[in-house]
Amino acid sequence: MSGFYFSVLAAAGGSVALLFCLWFFQLSSYRAAEYIVLFRTGKGISLILAAFAFLCCSIYGNFAAMTASALFFEMLSTYFLKQPKKVALKRTGRFKRLFVVGCFFIVVSASVYPPSALFFSFAAPAVSAVVLSPYEKIKNAGYIEKARNAYSAVPVRVCITGSYGKTTVKNMCFTILSEIYKTFATPLSYNTPLGLALASDGLSGDERIAVVEMGARRVGDIAELTKIVIPTVAVVTGIAPQHIKTFRTLDNVAKEKLSLLNALRDKSAFIYNADDKNLCAYLSALGIEGLGCGIGGNYVRAHREGEEWVFSYGNTEIRSVVKVLGEGSVGDMAMAVGVAAMLKVPAEKIAAGIGKIRPSPHRMEYFEKNGVTIIDDSYNCNIQGASEACKVLRQLGKRSFVITAGIVEGGKKAGELNRKIGSMLSETAYLTVAVGVNAGSIREGYLSGKKKGEFMTALRLDDAVRTVSERCVPGDVILFMNDLPDNYV
């Protein structure tokens, strides 16, 4: 009887833990190689130790201790599952299938040896994904084919990739092009194959232009995306050591982003960020020509005159007081102007569109609260973006507080990149608060810099916000530079 009792307890605890593990697996884009990061976090280690406690109690055969340890494991899993999250668990069809298959394996393992159910809950997401992979491939193939047909019906397809700035440039293009054409843009950061497939449901069939964001974390990702959407206009926003953990080298990043041009039939319809030194160097080395846009552009050139920015191309000048922060954002706008000029949008319509552009959510988005200017640049972080944010703070000339988690996917270069960020902040911020796993590297960089202000660390974002809130006064600026994702907490 006790064997059945403990099998039920273990199966229940394993099933709750499976829910938590599946949430993490979902955050890891259902990739086992990234999912294993869970077991280096405090939460993952806590669950492993709790499972070991149940195993030890079962070896000694203490009924009360086994019951207590099994219930503790289940309660701990429930606690982690119910904690506030930046990205909530999405109970998609795929999630439900993985959960059902995972529960089956957990119940079987619990009936054979109860402690194994707790440990198997950690492996169940990846094992279930392998079991279901044939079905998922067939299902996704049909979905992607439907999306391919939907996108191919749109005459003009503007495809945007790069290490940073993709969503911002996409939104700017959409705003300007919508002044004259019926335009569709992929929502949020839907930039994966299934993301593009899901986004295609929003196509009505009578659009003139589709603006599509394309992301890449590995070599070959762009080729897969261009099988779904073939570009008629290609835009590359920049090259930076982003996702180095998966790309390994900057050369791989550059080759992958520029592989978008392999699918571009009219090679003259290529627009790039003329202010990105890395990108320009790779284009020169590879002998690739295009239409450079930005402050140093050869197609669309932006320069400042007083409070206005002037965008020049051909014999046309467009003057506007822009509502975005920093020269980097103006460079993004210049690329959007370049796309519009290429597609024959009249200058007055481009000017009207520029007037409607506002910062994209969590990308140098700014607002005021209780007299304090808050800049939200928390979507992600790259070395160029960090440099641009620091430049903006210096231009504002106010006392600045920075909360940062640094670059979280820097791979072997993470330490070096985060030390650079720390050094930049030492020359800029009145107070820097580093959060999470990169705090040590950021601190090292800070101490090696000019140290104009003060440096602190915090375990959690809430602690950092509390510290800054207690110190800032009206007239100050707070910059959120990359909030730490759930799977790095």
N, C-alpha and C positions, 0 to 999 in steps of 0.2 A: 504493500500500500504506500509506504514512504517513497518507494521508487517512482511511482506514478505521480505522487504529490510534488516531488522535486522536478520531475519532467515538466509538469504544468507550470511551476514557478519559473523554471529556466526558459521555457518557450515564451512565456509572457514577457519576461525581462528582455530576452533576445529580440522579440518583435518590436518592443518600444525602442530599444537601441538601434534596430534596423531603420526605424523612421528617422532618427537623428543622423545615422550614417548615410541614408539616401539623400537627405537634405545636403549634406556635405558633398556627396557624389554629384549631385545636381550642380552645386557651385563650381565643381571641378570639370564642368562640361561633359560629364559621364566618361571621363578619362581616368583609367586606373593609375597611370603614372603621376597624375596630379592629386588624385584622391589620397594617396599615401601620406600627403602632408598632414592629414588629420592626426596621425599618430605621433606627430612632433609638436602638437599643440597641447596646451594644458588640459583641455577637455578630453582629447583623445587619450592622453596618458592616464587621466583620472579613471576613465572607463576601463582601460586595460588593467589597472591596479585593482579595481573593484571586481573584475572578472577573476583575477588571480586569487583574491580573497575567498571567493566562492569555491574555487578549485581547491585551495588549501583546506577549507572547512570540510569539503566533501571527502578529502583524503583521510582526515581524522575522524569523519563520520559523526560529527557533533550536530544533532538535529536542530537545536536552537540556533547555533551559529550559522548553519547552512541556510536556514530560513531567513535570518537577519541579513546575511550577506547578499542573498538573492533579491530580497526586497530593497536593499540599499542600492544595488545595481539598477533595478528598475526605476527607483525614485530619482537616482542621479541622471539617468537617461531622460526621464520626464522633465526634470529641472532644466537640463540643457536644451531640450526640444522647445520648451515654453519661454526661454529667455528671449528678450527683444532682439530682433535681427535686422540688419540693414537690407538683406535680400531674403524675403520669406520663402518658405517651401512652396513650390508650385505643384499642386496635385494633378499633374497632367496624365494623359493616358499612359505614357511611357513609365512615369513614376508608379502608377497603379500596377502595371504589369510586373515591374521589378519587385514591388512590395509583395505581391502574391507569390511569385516564384521564390523570393527570399524567405518568406514565412514558411513555405513548404520545406525548404532545406533546414530551417531552424527547428521546426517541429520534429523532423526525422532525426536530426542530431540530438535533440533533447531526449527523445525516446531511447536512443542508444546509450548516451552518456551525458547527463544534464549539463555539466560544466562546459562541454563542447559547444552547446547552443549559444552561450554568451560570447565565446571567442569567434564562432562562425558568423555572428551578427556583424562583425567588422569586415569579414571577407564577402559576405552575402551580396552587397551591391555589385561588386566586380564579377563575381561568379554568375549572378543572375543576368548581368549584361551579356556575358559570353553565351549563356544558354539561349537568350532571346535574340542574339545578333542576326541570325538568318531572317527571322520575322521582321525585325526592325529595318533591315536593308531593303527588303521587298516593299514594305510599307512606305519607307522614305523615298524610294525610287519613284513610286507613283506620284507622291506628293510633289517631288522636285520636278518631274516631267510636266505636271500641270502648271507649276510656277514658270518653267521655261517657256511654255506656250504663251502664258499671260504677258510676260515681259517682252517677248519677241514681237508682240502685236503693237508695242509702243514705238513710234518712229525714231525718237531720239532717246538714247540711254546714256546718261552722264554717270560714269562709275568713278568713285572716289576712294582712294586708299592712301595709306601713309602711317607713320609711327605715331602721329598725333594730329589733332585738328580735323579729323574726318567728319565727325558729327557737326562741328561748328560750320565747316565749309558747306556741308550738305544742306544745313538749315538756311544758310545765307543764300545759296543757289536757289533753293525752293522759294524763298521770299521774293527774290528779284525776278526769277523766271515766271512766277505766278502773276506778275503784273500784266503779262500779255498772253501767256500760254496756259492751257490747262495742264497743270504739273502735278506729278505724284512724287512723294519722297518716302523712302523706307522710314518707319517710325523709330524713335529712341535710338538704341545702338543695335538694331537688328542687322548684323553684318556677317552672319554665318550661313551655311547652306540652308539649314532649317529655318533660320531667321528670315532669310530672303523669301523662302517658300511661304512662311506664315504671313509676311508682309504683303505678298502678292494677292492675298484675299481682299486687300483694300483697293485693288485696281478695278475701275468701272468699265474699262474697255475703250474709252474715248479720250484718253490722255494723249497729249502731244509729246510730253517729255516725262521721263522717269529719272529721278535722281537717286542713285543707289550707293549706299555705303558698303565697303568691302573690308573686312578685317582679316588679319592673318596672325597666327601664333606659331605656325610651322611652315617649313618649306612645302609647297604644293597646295596650300590653302587657296591662293588666288586663282590658280588654274581650275580648281574645283568650282569656285564661284563664277568664273567667266563661262563655264559650261551652262550655267543657269541664266546669266545676264551677259550678253555680248556687248561690250561698250562701243558706242559711236563717238563718245568724247571720254577721254581718260584724264583724271586729275590725280597727281601725287603731291601730298601736302608736306612731306618731309621724311627724313631718315634719322632715327635716333636709336640709341641702345635700349630699346623697349622690347620686352619679352625675350631678353637675352637668355633667360633660363631655358627656353625651348629652342630659340634660334642659334644659340651658342656664340655666333660672331656677328659683328655689324655688317660684314660682307654678305652674310646670308639674309639679314634683314633687307639690305638694299636690293639684292637680286630678286627676292620674293616680291617686294613692293613694285619693282620695275617690271616684273613679269606680267603685270597688267597690260603692258604695251604689246605683248605677244598676241593678245586677242583683239587689238585695235586695228581695224582694216585701213583706216585713213590715218597714217602716222603723223600727219600735220595737226590732227585734232588732239594734241597732247599739251596739257597745261600743268605747270609745276610751280612750286614755291621758290622764287628766285632768291629769297633771303635765307634759305637753309643751306649752310656751307657744305654739310655732308652730302646732301642730295646733288648740289651743283658739281661737287668733286666727282661723284660717281657718274653723273651724266657726261661730264667731260672725258673721263677715263674710258667710258664705253662708247664714246662718239655719238651719243643720242642728242638730237636736237628737239627743242620744244618751244612752247610759248611761256616765257618766264613772267610771273606776276608778283608784285610786291614792291617794297621800297627800292630795290635794285632791279626791277623788272625790265625786260626788253620788249614786252608786249603791253602789259598794263603796269604803269609806274605810279606809285603813291608817294606823295610828299605833303608836308604840312605847311600851311600858311596861316599863321595866327591860330584861331580856334577851329579852322576848317582843315579838312583833308582833301587833297585834290587827286583824283584818279585820272590819269592821262593815257590815252591809246589812240594811235593814228593822229588825226587832227582834232580829236574830241577831248574835252576836259569836263569832268563832273566834280562839283564842289559840294561838300556836305559836312555838317557837324555830326560826327558819328557817335553812337551811344554804346560803344564798346571800349574796354580798357586795354591799353598797351599797343605797341607797334606790331606785336605778333598777331593780334586780332585784326588789325588793319591789313596786314599781309593776307590773312584768311579772306578778308573782304575783297582784296584785290583779285584773288583767284576766282571768287564768285563773279566779280565784274568781268573778268576775262572769259568765263564760260558764257555769260550773257552777251558780251560783245561778239563772240564767235557765232552765237545763235541768232544774231541780228536783232537783238532787243534794242529799241531806240534809247538814246541817252537819257531822255526825260523819264522814261519808264525805269531805267536803271537807278536814276537819282531818287525816284519815288520809292523804289524797293529798298535802297540803302537807308532811307529815312525810317523805314519800318523795322530794320534789323535791331534785335536786342541780343544780349548774351544768351547762349544755350545754357540750360540748367546745369549747375555744378561745374561750369567751365568759365572761370573768371566772371561769374555772375555776381553782381554787387547790389547792395541795398543798405538802407540806414535803419538802425534801431536804437532808440534812446540816445541819439546823438553820436553813436558809434557807427563807422562805416564797416560793413562786413563784406569781405570778398570770399565767395565760395568757389574754390578751384579744387574741389574734393573728388572729382570723378576719377582721375588717375594722375600719375606724376611721371614726367620725363625730364631729362636734364635741361632741354631747351625751354620747356614750360616753366620749370623752376627759376631759370635765369630771367625769363620774361616777367614772371611774377615779382621777383626781387627788384627788377628795374621799375615796375609800376609803383611799388612801395616807395622807392627813392624819389620818383617823380611827384608822388603825392605830398612828400615832405612832412608827413605827420608821424607821430609816435606809433610804431607798428608792433603788433603781437602776431606771432606765427605759430600755428598748431600743425604739425606735419608728421606723417608716418613714413615719409621718404618714398623710395622706389621699391616696390615689393616683389617685382619679378625680374630682378637684375641678375639672377643666376650667380655665377662666379664673380661677376663684376659688381655685385650688389654693394659690397663694402666700399669699393672705390667710388661708385656713383653717389652713394649716400654721404661719403666724406666730402665730396664736391658740394653737395647741397648744404651740408653743415657750414662749410667755408663761406659760401655765398651768404647764408643767413647771418653769419657773424659780422658781416660788413653792412647789414641792412636792418635787422630787427632789434627792437628794444628788448623784447623777450621772446625766446624761442622755446616751445615745449614740444619735445619729440615723444611720439607714442609708439609702443609696440616693438617688434623684433629688430627694427633698424636704429633704435635710439642710440645704441653704443657707437655705431659708425658715424651717425650724424654728430654726436658729441665730439668724437675725435676730430672731425673736420672743423667743427666750430672752434675747438680749442687751438687749432692750427691757424685760424684766421685772425682777423683784427679784433674780434671780441668787443664790439662796440656796445653790446648789451649784456643780457643775462641768459643763461641756458638752464633748462629744467627738463626732467623726464616725467612721464606719467604712464601708468600701466594701461589705463583705459581712456577713451576719448572723453567720456563724461568727466573724469578727473581733470583732464587738460582744460576743458571748457570752464570748469568751476574755478580753476586757478587763474585763468585769464580774466574771467568775469569779475573776480574780486579786485583785480588791479587796474583794469582799463577805466577811462573816464570819457565823457563826451569830447569828441574831436579826435579820438584815437581810431586806429584801423586794426581790424582782426582779419587775418588771412588763414583760411583752412586750405592747406596744401596737401591734398590726397588723404582722405579718410581711409583707415585700414580696413580692407575687406574682411568679411566674416571668416573666411578660410585661412586667414593669417593671425586670427586672434587666439 
